[in-house]
Amino acid sequence: MESLIQDLKFSLKVLWKRPVFTIAAVVTLALGIGANSAVFSVIHGVLLSPLPYPQSEQLVMLWQSLPEAGVDEAPVSPLNFTDWREQNQVFEEMAAFSVASFTLQGTGDPRSVRAGWVTPGFFQVLGIQASQGRVLRASAEEAGAANEVVVSYPLWQSRFGSDPGLVGKTIQLDDKSYEVVGVAPPGFEFLIDADLWVPRVFQPQELLERMDLSQLVVARVRDGVSVQQARSNMEGIAQRMAADFGMQGQWGIRVIPLRDYVVGDVGGSLWVLFGVVAFVLLVACTNVASLLLARAAEREKEFAMRQALGAGRWRLVRQTLTESIVLALVGGVSGLLLAAASIAALKSLRPAGIPRIDEIQMDPVVLVFTLLVAVATGLIFGLLPALQTPNAKLSEVMKEGMGSGGGGLKNLRSAFVIVEIALALVLLIGAGLTVRSFQQLQKVDPGFRPAGTLTADIALPDGSYPSGPQQLNFFDRLKQEMERIPKVQDVAYITSLPLSGREEQQGVIIEGRPPTPGVPDGAGMDSVSPGYFQAMGIDLKAGRTFGPQDRADSLPVLIVNEAFARHYFPGDEALGKRVMVPGVSEEYREIVGVVADIKRYGLQAEAREEVYVPYAQHSFDRQVSFVLRTEAGADPLGLTDELRQAVWAVDGTQAIAGITTMAERFADSTSQRRFNTLLISLAAGLALVLAVLGIHGVLAYFVSQRRREIGLRVALGAQQQDVLTLILKRGLELAGVGVAIGVVAAFFLTRFMSSVLYGIDATDPLTFFGVALLFLLAAAIASLLPARRAARLDPLVALRTE
C-alpha cells in the first residue's frame, strides 16, 4: 500500500510538471469517456432500468392480430376485450383504455384536454396510487354509478394552481359535472400523455361488434407466470374464438412486454450510437497511447537512471500504468461533468422519438460504469506503452543522447496513428452514409405541401352536439368563420391528418367482385370537408374533388388515392367504379376522383390504400382537425388568436387544441432520425479531430527526432521544398495506410447499417470515396504545420543542438 501511495504521489507530480501533455490527454479522454457515459445513461434510463411501476416486468400489452390483412398489432374491440378478460387464466387483471378529448369549462377560458378513457381496474393493474385522494374505482358497478375523474399532476398545477382542496370538488367536462377523486402522482402519463382520466364501462351496444378495433389493452401477469406462458394461454383463446366464428388463421393475439412496447424501435438506434461512441473512445485511447509513447521516448534517460539505482523493470511498468490510470480517472471525472451537461441539454431539447426521457439521469449505475470505463481505458492505452519501457543501460542511453527514442517506439507510435485513422474513417463513413440517407429521406415527396399550412384540433361534446347533423353544422359554421380570417386562402377539415399515424381502417367491397372470405379487403378511411385537398396541397390526379353538392341526401361518392387505384383496379380506370365501405353504409359509392398518395405513417413507410368520403355523408367523428392554408409570406402561427376567436364566435364554451403548422408536423416525423444523424456526425467529427491531432503529433515527434538529419540535408543543399515534401510524404503515407485499412473495415461493418438506411446502399461508392478524400485532405493539412517547421529549420542550430 505504501509503494502504491508513493506511485500515486509521483504520478501526480510528473503529470503536474507536464501541463501541456496532461491537459491534452485529459481533454482527449474526457471527450471519449464523457460521450460513452452520456450515451450509457440514456441506454440505462430508456432500455435497461425498470419501468416506474411496481413489478413492471409483469406488465404486458395485448393486441389483436389479423394475419391475412397483414396487421400484427391492432387495437382490440370491447367485445374481444371482455371475452379475453373472462377466459384467461394467466392475468391478475386486465384493463382497456383509449384517448378521448373533452372541453374543460368553468375555470377560465375553455380548454381542450386529453383524457384517458379507462375501464375499471386500470390504475390497479399498473399499481399506481394517487398523490392526493384516490384513483378510480376497480369495480365496474361502482365506476358506472358516478362521474369521477383523476387529474394529472401537471394539470393540477397549471389549471388549478396546485389547490390542495381540489379533491372532492366538481369540474365541468363537456357540460357534465365530474367529481375530482384524486390527483395522479408526478410523472405519470402512461403512453397517451393524458391530462386526466375518466372511467368507462362498456354499454351493451358496444359489445356487439368484434371489428370495432378501438381499445388498447394492458394486463398484469400472475405471480409465477412467465410472458411465454401468457402468450401460450392467449394463443389458445385466439384459436378457440377463431374456430367459433369460422375465422381460423385470420385472428390472433399478441402479448408484448410493456417495456418492449414503450421502447419500440429506438433501442436499435441507441445501441448503434453506443457502438459509435465506443469507437470514439478507442480513437481517444490510441491518441493518448501515442502521446505516452512519445513521453516514454523522452524519458529514456530517467528510466535508465532509475534502473541503475536499483528499480526493477516491473516497478517502472507499474509506475507507468499508475500514471495512465490517474490520467484516465481525471479524464473520467471530467467526462462525467461533460456527460451531465449533455444529459441536461438532451432533456431541455426533448427530441421526439426518445421515450422515458425524464428517467435519464446520472445515477449510481452510470457512475460505476464511468469508473469501470475510466480504469479500463487507463489499462488499454497505458499497458502497451508501459511494456515498452526501455530496458537499456544508462551508459548506452547517455551515448545515444537524451530522448533519442528507439525504432520500436517510433514504429509502435506510427502503428497507433494508423489504427486511429482507420477507426476514425470507419466512423466517418458510417456518419456519411447516415447523412446521405437522411438527405434522401428529406427528398421524399410527402404527397402534400406543408409550407404555409396551419392545423388545429377540435372535439365536440356529446351533450351539446349529440348527432351527426349538429356536428356537421358546427364544423361548417366554424369553417365559414375561419375563411373570414385575413391572409387565409383555404379552410377545410378532416378526421385524421397526414403524419398523425391515426386513421380508421375499413373493409371495402368492389362492385361485381365477390367479397374476400374472412377478413375483407380494406383501406384507411377519412371523412373530409369540401376544399380539403386544395387546403392540404394534395394533387388531384383524375376526376374531381368534393364540393357543396356532396350532401347527405345526394349521390354517395368517394375519392380514392393512387395506391387504392393501383391495387384494386390494376390496368383499369378507377373513375366511375363503385365501392362499398360496410363500416360507413351498406350502399355502393361511386369513385369520383383519384388523388395523390400521402405519407401518413412517416416518410419511410409505403403509401397505403385510402378512401375519402364527404363528412356530410358520414359525420361519424366529433373530433376533427382543421387545415388553413395562408397567403404567401404570412406566418401561420400568427393566426392563433384569430383562430380561437373564430371558435368562440360559433360557441363560446368550446376550445381548440393542437395548434401547429403542418411544417412542424413534417419536421417532427423525421426528428428522431435527424437527432440520430446529428449525434453520429458529431461523434465522427470528434474522431476525425482526434485522428488529425494524432497525425500532427506523430509528425511533430518525427521532426524533433530527426532534427540532425534534416539539418544535414539542408546543409548539403536540400531546398525547403524538399524538406516539406519529405514530411508531407511521411504524413500521407500514414494516412494512406490508415485510410486503406479503414475502407476495407468499413466495407464489411457498414453492411450492418442496411436496416437503418434509406434510399442508399451500405457500400455507396460516392460516400466511401468522398470520405476517404476528405480524410487525406485533413491529413495533408495536419502534416503541413510540422512540415513547414522542419523546412524552416536552421541547420547550424540543429547541428549545434545535437
N, C-alpha and C positions, 0 to 999 in steps of 0.2 A: 504493500500500500504506500509505503514511504517513497519507493522509487517511482511509483505511478504519479504521486503528487509532484515529485521533482520533474518528471517528464512534462506534466501539465504546466508547471511554472515556466520551464524552459521554453515550451512551445509558445506560450503567450508572449514571452519576452522576444523570441525570434520573430514572431508574426508582427509584434508591435514595432520592431525596428525596420520592417519592410512594409510600410503602409501602402505603397502603390500596388505591390503584389497582393497583399492581404485584401485590399478593397476590391481589386479586380476579381479575385477568387470568390469573395463573399457575395458580391453582386451577381456573378455568374450563377453561383449555387442558389442564391435566393430566388432568382428568376425560375430556375428549374424546379426546385423543391416547392416554391410557392405555387407554381402552376399545378403541380401534382396534388398538393394539399387542397387547393381550391376545387379542383375537379372531383377529388375523392370526397370532399364534404358534400358536393352536390349528389354524387352517386350514393353516398351513405344516407343522406336525407331523403332522396327520392326513391332509390331502389332497395336499399338494404334494411333500413330501420322499419320497425313495425308501424302499421297504421295507428292513428291516435284513437283506437277503440279497444276496450278490454278484450283480450284473447282474439285479436284481429285476424289471426291465422285461421279462425273458424268461420270467417265471413266469406260468402261466395255470392256471385251474381248468376242469375238464371235467365236463359234466353231461349226463345223459340227459334228453331232452325227449320228452313224449308229447302231441302237439298235440291229438288227439281227446279226451284226458282232461283237457285244459286245464292240463297241468303243463309249465312251462317249464324248471324246474331240479330234477330228481330225482336222487338218488344213483344210482350205477352198480352193476350186478351184477358179481360176479367174472368171469363168463364174458365179458361185453362188455368189461370192462377188459383182459383178456388178449388178446382179438381186436384191440382198438384199439392196444395196445402193439406187437403184431406187424405190423399192417398199415400204420401211419402212416409217412410219410416226412419229417415236419417236426419231430419232437421228439428231443432228445438222449436223454432218459429220461423215464419216466412212473412214478408211484408211487400206490398206493391206501392209504387209511388209514380207520380207523373208531375209535369210542370203545369201550373195554371197562372194566369195573370188576373190581378184584382186591382181595383182603384181604391186606395186608402183615402178616406174622406174625413172631414171634421177636425183635422189637426193642421190647419194651414191650407195651402193650395193643394188641390187633388194630386195625388202621386200614384203612378203605376208601380205596383210591387210584384215581385216574382215570388210565387208561392210553391211550396212543396205540398202536393195533394196526396196525403199518405193514408194507407189503411191502418187500422188499429194494430198496435204492437210494433210499429216502425221504430220508435225510439228504444223499445225493449230489445229488439233484435240487435241493434247497434250497441246496446249497453250504455246509452247516453242519459245522464241526469241533467236537469235544468240547473242553471246557475242561480236562478231565483224561481220560486214557485215549484211547479211540477211539469212533467211532459204530458203529452196527450195520452188518453186512456188506452189501455191494452184490450179492453172488452168492446166487441162490436156493438153490443146492446147499449152500453153506456155512451160510446162515441157517437152513435147515431141519434142520441137523445138531446144533444146540446151543440150549439155553435161555439166551439172553443178554438183558440189559436195560441201557438207558441211563437213569439217574435225572436228574430235573430239578435245577437249582441250588437252588431253594427247599427241595425235599425233602432234598437232601444236607445243607443247613444245619440244617433243623428236626428231622429224624428221625435223622440220622447225625452230628450235631454237627460238620459240616464235616471229617469224618475224611479226611485225605489218603491213607490206606491203604485206602479203600473199594474202589477199582478192583482187581479180581481176587478179591474176596470173593464169597460167595454170600448171597442173601436168599431168603426164603420168600414166594411169591405163590400163594395158593390151594393150599397143601400141595405145591407144586412148588418145586424149587430153581432159581434163576436166577443166573448169574454176572454181576456188575456189570462191564461192559466200559468204561464211561465216564460222565462227568458232563457234561450239556449246558451250554452257555455261559449266563451270567446273562441273563435277559430272554427266552430262547427258550421259546415255548409253541406257536406255530403253530396258531391257530384254535380249538383244543379245550382249552387250558389244562390240559395233562396233567401228572401227577406223575412219570410215567416212560413209556418207550417199549419195546415188545417186538416182535420180528419175527413176521410172519405169512406163511406160504407156503400158498396155497390147496390144499385137498385135492381129489382127483378128484370127489367127490360135490358139492363146492361149484361145480363148473364145468359143471353140467347145466341150470341154470335161469336164463333171461335176465331174469325178473321179480323176482329176489332183489335188490332195489334197496337196497343196504346200504353201499356204499363211496363215500367222497369221493376224488376223483382230482386230483392236481396234476402238472403237467408243465413241462418247460423246453424252449422252442423252440430250434432250432438257430441258430447264428450266421448272420446274413444273412436269416433267415426272419421275416417280419412276422406279427403276430397275425392279420391278414386272410388271409394265405396259409395259416396254420394252420387257420383256420375253413374255408376252401375245401377243404382236404385232408380234414378230418374230416367235412364235409358229404358229400363223395363216398363216404367209407367208410359213412356212415349210409345213403345211398341204396342202395348195393350190399347191405348187410346187410338192409335192409327188403325189397328185391326178392327176396333169397334165402329169406326167411321169409314172404313174402306179406303184408308189413306196410307197403306203400307209403303214405306220407303219415302214418303213425302212429308212426314212430320218427324221432328226430333227435338231434343232438349240438350242445351249446352250448359255445363256447370263450370264457371271460371272463377278462380280465387279473386277476391276483391282487389288485392294488391296488383295482380296482373292486369286487371281491367283499368285501375286508376293510372298505372304507369303507361299502359298502351305501348306504342311504338317508340317512345322516347328512350327506352332502355338501350336499344342498339346504338343510337346516336351517342349516348353518354359513354358507352364502353369504347366506341371508336375514338371519341375525344380523349378518353383516358389513355388509350394507346398512343395517341398523338403527343400528349404531354409527357408520356414516358419516354418517347423518342427525344423530346426536348431535353429531358433530364440526362439521357445518355450523351447527347451532344455537349451539355454542360460539363458532364464528368470527364469526357475526353479533352475538353478545353482546359479544365483545371489540372488534369493529369499532365497535359503538355506543359503547363506552367511549372508544375512541380518537377518535371524532368529538367527544365531549364535551370531551376534553382539547384537541383541535385548536381548538375554540372558545375555551377558556380561555387558549390560548397565542397568540392572535391578536397581542397586543402584542409578545410575544417574537419571533414570526416577522417581523412588520413591522419591528422594530428591527434584526434580523439582515439583512433585505433592505436597509434604509437604510445598513447598514455594509458592503454590497457582496456579500452572499451571494446567489447566483443561485437561481432557483426550483428547478432540478434538484438543487442541493445540499440544499435544505430537504426535497425529496421523498426524496432518498437517506437523509438523516438520519432521517426519519420511518420509512422502510422498515427501516432498520437497527434502530431501537428495536423495531419489530414482530417482526423475526426473532429478536432477542435474547430478547424475551418468549416467542416460540414455542419456542426452544431450551431455555430454562429450564423452560417447561411440558412440553417433550418429555422432559427428564431426570426431572422429577417424575412424568410419565406412565409412564416406564419402571419406576420404583420401584413405582408403583401396579399396573402390569401384572405385574411379578414377584410381588407379593403375591397378585394374583388367580390367577395360574397355580399358585402353591403351594397356595392354598385349593382350587382345582379338583382338583389331584392328591390332596389329602387327602380330599376328598369322594368322588372316584372315581364320578361319576354313571354309572349304567348306560346303555349305548347309545352311548358315545363310544369308538370304537376307538383303539388306539395312544396311549392317554393318557400312558403313560410316556415317549413320544418327544416330548412337548410341552416346549419349553424356550426360554429366551432366547438363541438362537444368533446368530451374526453377521448372518444374513439378516434376522432380526427387528430387530436394532439398525440396520441400514441402512434398513429400511422405516420405522422410527420417525424416523430423521434426515430422510429424504425427506418424511415426513408433516409433521414439525415445520417444515421450511423452506417447504414448500408452504402450510402453514397460515399461517405468518407473511406470506407474499406475499398470500394470499387475503384475510385480514382487515386487512392493512395497506395494500394498494395503493390502494383507493378513498379511505380517509381521507387517505393521503399525497397523492393527486392533488387533494384538496380543500384542500390547504394554502393559506391566504389569500394573495392577491397584492395586498393593499391597501397604500396608503401609510401611513406612520407617523402623519402628521397626521390622516388620516381615522379611524384606529383610536383615537387619543387623544381625538378629539371624541366618538366613539360610546361610549367607556368601555370599560375593560378587560373582556374576557370577554363582550362583548355577544353575539357569535355571529351569523353570517349566517343568513338564512332558508333558504339552500340546505343548510347543515349541519343545521339543525333538521329540515327535511323528509327529508333523507337518513337521519338517525338514526331518525326515525319509520318510514321505509321498512324499515330494518333490523329494527326491532322487529316490524313486520308480517310480514316474511319469517320471522323467528324463530318467531313464533306459529304461522304456517302449517305450518312444518316440524314443530314440536313436536306440533301437532294431528294431523298425519298419523301420527306415531309413536304417539300416544295411542290413536287409533282402531285402528291395527294391533294394539296391545297389548290393547285392549278386546276385539277380535274373537278374539284368541288366548286370552284368559282365558275368555270366554264359550264358546269351542269346547272348552276343557279342562273347564269345568263340565258341558257337555253330555255329554262323554265319561265323566265321573265318574258320571253318572246312568244309564249303560248297565248293564242287568242282566247280570251275567256268567253267569247260569244256575245259580249255586251260592252258598252262604253262606260267605264266607271267615272271618268272625269266629269266634273260639274253636276254630280247627282247627289242629292240628299235623301236619306231614308229615315223613317221613324215608324215605331210600332204603336198600335193602339188596340186595346181589348175592351169590349163592351160587356157590362154586367148582364146576367140572365134576367135579373129582376126588372131592369129598366127596358131592356131590348130582348124580350124572350123569343121572338120569331124572326125568321129569315127576312121577310119583307121590312120589318122595323130596322134590322141591322143594315140592310141594303139602303134604306132611306137615309140613315145616319151617315153612312160612308159616302154616299153620293152628295149629300149636302156639304159634308166636310171637304170633299174633292172640289166642289164649286168655290168654297171659301178659300182654299189653298190656291186655286187658279187666279184669285184676285191679288195675291201677294206680288208686289213689284219684283221684277227680274226673274219670275218663274215662267218657263215656257210650257212645260208639260207636267201633268199630275196624273197619277194612277195608283192603284193598289193591287196587292197580290197576297195570297195566303202564306207563301214562304219565299223568301228572297234567294237569289243565287248565292252560292258560297255559304249559305246558312247551315247546310247539312240536314235541313228539316224539309220533309216532303212526304205527302201522303201517297202510299203505294196502293194502286187499284188494279184489279183484274180487268182485262179487256177482251171483248169478243168481236171478231171481224165478221161482218155480214156475209153469209154464204159459206162460211167455214165452220165445221163442227168444233165445239169447244174442246180444249185440251183436257183429257181426263185428269181428275185430281186438282192440282193447283193450276189455275187458269193462266193464260198469257197475261203479262202485266206491264204496267208503266207507271212512272211517277205522275201525279196529277196536281194541278194548281187551279184555283179559281182566280180570275183576273178581271179587272175592270177595262172598259174601252180605253185605248191610249197607252196601255201598259208597255207594249213592245216599242213604241216610239219613245216613251219616257226612259226606259231602261237602255235603249240603243241596241235592241236585238233586231237583226236584219230579217226582213220578210223575203223568203225565197220563192214563194208561189202563192197565188190566191190573194186573200185579203185578211185583215185583222178584224177584231171585234169592233162593233160600233153601237150607237144608240138603238139600232133596230134589233139587236140581240137581247130581247126581253124574256121575261119568264113565260109569256104566252106565245112566243114566236117559235120558229123552227129550231129544234135542238141542234146545236152546232158545236164543233170543237176545232182546235188548231193543234197540229202535231209538230214535233221537231224533226229534223232531218234523220236522226238516228231511228226514230219510230218509222219513218217512211222507208228507210233502207231495210229495216228488219222485217216489217210486215208486208211491204209491197216492193220487193226487190225487182228492179227492171220494169216497174209499172208506175203509173201516175197515182199518187195518193189523193189528190183533189177529187172530191165527189164521192169517194168511198164512204161507207157508213160503218161506224164502230159503236158498240155498246160498252158502257162503263157501268157494270152492275152496282158498284158502290154508290153511283150517282143516281141512276134511274134505270128502269127496265125498258128503255126505248133506245133505238139506234140514233146516233148523232152523225150528221154529215160533216166531213172534213172540209173546211172552207179555206184553210191556209196551212202553209208549211213555213216554219221559222228556223233560224239557225240554231245549232246546238249550243248549249251553255255549259260551263264548268260548274256544276252545282256542288260537287263534293271535293273541290280542290283542283288545282291546275294539272296535277299529275293523273287524276282519275279520268278514265274514258267517259265520254258523254253517254248517258243512258236514255232509253226511250221515255219521252214525256208527252203528256197531253195537257192542253189548257182548255178550260171551259169558262164561259162567261159567268161572273159572280152572280149576275141577275138570274141565271138559270140553275145555280147551285150555291146558295148562300148558306154554306154548312158550317162556317167557322166564324166565331165572333171576334177573333183576333186576326188582324191583317197588318201588313207593312205598306206604308205609303212611300211612293217614289216621286221625287220632284226634280225635274231637270231645269237647271238655271241657265240664264243667258251667259254667253261667253264673257269671261273676265270676272264674273260675280263669285263671291265667296259663299259657297252653300251653307257653311256653318253660321254665317252672319244672319241667316234667316230663322234662327232658332226661336227667338222671341215671337216673331210673326207667326210661326208655326203653332206655338202654344195659344196665342190669341185666337187663331182660326178655330182651334178645338173648342175653346171656351165660348166662342161666338155661337157654336152649334149647341153645346151642352156644357154649362159651367161646372158640372160635377165630374167631368171626365178628365183623364190625364193621358199624356202621351209619353212614351219612353223610347229608349234605344236610338236617340237622335245621333246620327253619324253619317259620314259620307260613304258612298259606295267605294271611293278610292281607298278609304281606311279599311273597309272590309276586305278589299282586294289585297291590301298590304298585309293585313292580319293573316290571310290564308297562306302566306309564304313566310311569316315571321319566324317560325321555328327553323326553317331551312336557312333563312337569312342569318339568324343568330349563330347557327352551327357553322356556316361558311365564314362568318366573321371570326369566330374563335379559332377555327382551324387555320385561317390565314394569319392571324396574329401569332399563333404558335409556330407556324412555318417561318414567318418573318423573323421571329426571335431566333430560331435555329439558324437562319441564314446569317444574321448578325454575329452570332457566336462562331459560326464557321469562318466568316470573313476575318474576325478577330484572331481566330486560330491561325489562319494563313499569314496574317500580318505578323503575329508573334513568332512563328517559326522562321519567317524570313528575316525579321529583325535579329533573332538569335543567330541565324545563319550568317548575317553580315558581321555581327560582333565577333563571331568565332573565326572569320576569315579576313579580318582586317589586314593582317600581314600579307596574305596572298593578293588581296585587292590592291594594297599599297605597292607591291612589287609589280603587278600588272600595269598600273598607272605609270610607275617609274620607268618601266621598259617600253612605254609608248602607247599603251592602251588608251583609247579615247573614252570620254564619258558615255558615249552611245554604246560602246562595247560592254562596259560595266553594267549599264542599265539593262541591256539585253540579257546579260548573264543572270541577274537577279530575277527579272521578269520571267525568264525561261524556267528558272527553278520553281517559282510560284505556280506557273501554268502547268508544269509537269505534275506537281502535287494535286492541283485542282483537276487536271485531266484524268489522272488515275482515280481520284475520288468520284468524279462525275461518271466515269465508265462503270465503276462498281455500283454506284447509286442507281444508274439507269437500269442495269441488269436486275438489281434487287427490286426496284420499283415495278419492273415489268411483271414480276411474279406476285408482289404484295398487293398492288393496286387491283388485282382481279377480285380481291375480297370486297372491294368497294362497289362492285357492279350493281348490287341491290339498292344502293342509295344514290346512284347517279341517274340523271335524266337527260335523254337526248344526246348522249356522248358515250363513246366506248372507253372502257377502263384502261386501254392501252392507246389512247388517242395520240397519234404521232406528233401532231402540232403542239400539244401540251408538253410532251416529252422533249421535243426539240427546243421549244421556246424556253422552258425552264433550264435546260442544260446550257443554252446560250447565255441566259441571264446569269447563271452561276459563274460561268467562265468570265463574263464581263466583270462581275463583282470581284472575282479572284484577281483579275488584272488590276483593278482599282486598288485592292488591298495590297498588292505587291508593289504598287507604284511608289509609295512613301519610303519603304526601306531601300528600294532600288535607287531612288533619287538621292537618298542619304549616302549610299555607297558610291554613287557616281561623283559626288562632290567631295569625297574623302581626300584629304591632303596626304600624299604618300609619305612625306617627311614625318608628319605627326603619327601616322600609322606605324611606320618602321621604328620610330623612337619609342612609342608606347610598348611595342613588342620587345 
